[in-house]
Amino acid sequence: MALTAHSTVGQWLDHPIGGPILTELLARGGATPDALGPARGLPLAQLVAISGGQFPAEALDAMLAAYHEAAPEEAAEARESQEAAGWVEVITPGRFTGQTVIVTGAASGIGRAVASRVAREGGRVIAADISSDKLDEFVNGIRGALPTGAEIVAVAGDIADEDDIARIVAAAQGRIDALANVAGIMDDMSAIHEVTDQMWSRVLRVNLEGTMRLTRAVVPIMLKASQGRIVNVASEAGLRGSAAGVAYTASKHAVIGLTKSTAVMYSRSGIRANAVAPGGVATGIHVPGQAQLGAPVLGTYQHNIPTLAMAEELAASITFLLSRDSVNINGAIVASDGGWSAV
Ligand SMILES: NC(=O)c1ccc[n+]([C@@H]2O[C@H](COP(=O)([O-])OP(=O)(O)OC[C@H]3O[C@@H](n4cnc5c(N)ncnc54)[C@H](O)[C@@H]3O)[C@@H](O)[C@H]2O)c1
């Protein structure tokens, strides 16, 4: 029987190749297969979800990679049947080997999925986020599962603060192949007569000013190297007026302007800038309130949202643009939204 992330713990343990792989992983944490007792019937992917970080997704990746290496034909067959059943993240080993990529918002949601994927594909990731606890938890969880040469460096800081930006850039040690500006915050869905000064400045400061400031600090290093890719995370709210409140909508429209200007300015310098506009993504992004007029008005448009994506699906779009394979794409605003923007 071929193994996948959806095979049960028992199926892995009973498999002639999978059994030793799982047993060795358990031994590294000081455990034996007996410790899994009642979990034998659970799919491995589900174990990741309920383990509270004790069995991280990266450990599952490492197991799958070891299985693919030991039984390539069997693994390919399993992957095909799994892909037929729905999308699964399949990494491209070595896609970012030798490259340094800065990812902001790396402690959670889309940024975390991007940082994880780039590192598992061999890159040196500078993972930046304002939430130092969540960032440490992520980085400590993934470190042991990275391929040789890959690295993940945590820099806790605010992307709108010049001192923190200097620390993020310094961690890159003079080489930045790509920058993913993912960090961002939501508003309270307020219409323009409801928006407070505080909400307006907070949202514009992180989503727009932070993106501008960090990019401004990174571009000189890319100019020196005559190469670099910048990917800004905009939103459906950067394409239309019905996806969020006025502050968030204005900030994400501005991120699109910033992306297009950057694309034009450096088009002859080897630097490319693109944006991804996510639709609905299941990340738990904090929505700080429901404005009295704005929230119900926006609610009437939500039936247009065709699907809610996983963070890993967005990482698939973003890492493509971060990679060298996006070679001929510059100034593009790529909607990664299951078709919402086409409605
Ligand atoms: N989740 C969605 O449905 C959705 C849809 C469209 C666009 N987006 C955009 O995607 C991006 C990521 O969102 P997510 O859903 O993963 O949210 P998330 O809240 O899970 O992650 C955002 C991360 O950014 C960090 N952050 C916030 N302010 C920061 C600052 N000043 N400096 C450094 N880090 C900071 C947070 O600590 C958090 O870890 C955001 O730009 C968001 O606007 C999300």
PDBQT file of the ligand as one rigid body, heavy atoms in Angstrom, charges set to zero:
ROOT
HETATM    1  N1  LIG A 401      -6.918  36.242   5.457  1.00  0.00    +0.000 N 
HETATM    2  C1  LIG A 401      -7.523  36.792   4.430  1.00  0.00    +0.000 C 
HETATM    3  O1  LIG A 401      -8.689  36.479   4.126  1.00  0.00    +0.000 OA
HETATM    4  C2  LIG A 401      -6.814  37.820   3.571  1.00  0.00    +0.000 A 
HETATM    5  C3  LIG A 401      -7.447  38.234   2.396  1.00  0.00    +0.000 A 
HETATM    6  C4  LIG A 401      -6.823  39.174   1.594  1.00  0.00    +0.000 A 
HETATM    7  C5  LIG A 401      -5.584  39.672   1.938  1.00  0.00    +0.000 A 
HETATM    8  N2  LIG A 401      -4.995  39.257   3.090  1.00  0.00    +0.000 N 
HETATM    9  C6  LIG A 401      -3.677  39.845   3.404  1.00  0.00    +0.000 C 
HETATM   10  O2  LIG A 401      -2.747  38.794   3.594  1.00  0.00    +0.000 OA
HETATM   11  C7  LIG A 401      -1.730  39.234   4.488  1.00  0.00    +0.000 C 
HETATM   12  C8  LIG A 401      -1.534  38.185   5.567  1.00  0.00    +0.000 C 
HETATM   13  O3  LIG A 401      -2.745  38.054   6.278  1.00  0.00    +0.000 OA
HETATM   14  P1  LIG A 401      -3.132  36.746   7.128  1.00  0.00    +0.000 P 
HETATM   15  O4  LIG A 401      -4.542  36.444   6.807  1.00  0.00    +0.000 OA
HETATM   16  O5  LIG A 401      -2.108  35.725   6.976  1.00  0.00    +0.000 OA
HETATM   17  O6  LIG A 401      -3.133  37.403   8.593  1.00  0.00    +0.000 OA
HETATM   18  P2  LIG A 401      -2.485  36.928   9.961  1.00  0.00    +0.000 P 
HETATM   19  O7  LIG A 401      -3.042  37.863  10.997  1.00  0.00    +0.000 OA
HETATM   20  O8  LIG A 401      -2.639  35.477  10.149  1.00  0.00    +0.000 OA
HETATM   21  O9  LIG A 401      -0.925  37.256   9.736  1.00  0.00    +0.000 OA
HETATM   22  C9  LIG A 401      -0.441  38.558   9.637  1.00  0.00    +0.000 C 
HETATM   23  C10 LIG A 401       0.881  38.658  10.387  1.00  0.00    +0.000 C 
HETATM   24  O10 LIG A 401       1.399  39.989  10.235  1.00  0.00    +0.000 OA
HETATM   25  C11 LIG A 401       1.986  40.356  11.465  1.00  0.00    +0.000 C 
HETATM   26  N3  LIG A 401       2.057  41.806  11.586  1.00  0.00    +0.000 N 
HETATM   27  C12 LIG A 401       1.036  42.672  11.788  1.00  0.00    +0.000 A 
HETATM   28  N4  LIG A 401       1.494  43.900  11.898  1.00  0.00    +0.000 NA
HETATM   29  C13 LIG A 401       2.838  43.846  11.752  1.00  0.00    +0.000 A 
HETATM   30  C14 LIG A 401       3.872  44.812  11.763  1.00  0.00    +0.000 A 
HETATM   31  N5  LIG A 401       3.628  46.115  11.973  1.00  0.00    +0.000 N 
HETATM   32  N6  LIG A 401       5.141  44.388  11.579  1.00  0.00    +0.000 NA
HETATM   33  C15 LIG A 401       5.424  43.081  11.414  1.00  0.00    +0.000 A 
HETATM   34  N7  LIG A 401       4.477  42.120  11.396  1.00  0.00    +0.000 NA
HETATM   35  C16 LIG A 401       3.197  42.510  11.556  1.00  0.00    +0.000 A 
HETATM   36  C17 LIG A 401       1.085  39.741  12.511  1.00  0.00    +0.000 C 
HETATM   37  O11 LIG A 401       1.717  39.624  13.785  1.00  0.00    +0.000 OA
HETATM   38  C18 LIG A 401       0.739  38.407  11.896  1.00  0.00    +0.000 C 
HETATM   39  O12 LIG A 401       1.620  37.392  12.324  1.00  0.00    +0.000 OA
HETATM   40  C19 LIG A 401      -2.156  40.615   5.003  1.00  0.00    +0.000 C 
HETATM   41  O13 LIG A 401      -1.482  41.609   4.267  1.00  0.00    +0.000 OA
HETATM   42  C20 LIG A 401      -3.627  40.649   4.699  1.00  0.00    +0.000 C 
HETATM   43  O14 LIG A 401      -4.111  41.967   4.520  1.00  0.00    +0.000 OA
HETATM   44  C21 LIG A 401      -5.565  38.334   3.911  1.00  0.00    +0.000 A 
ENDROOT
TORSDOF 0
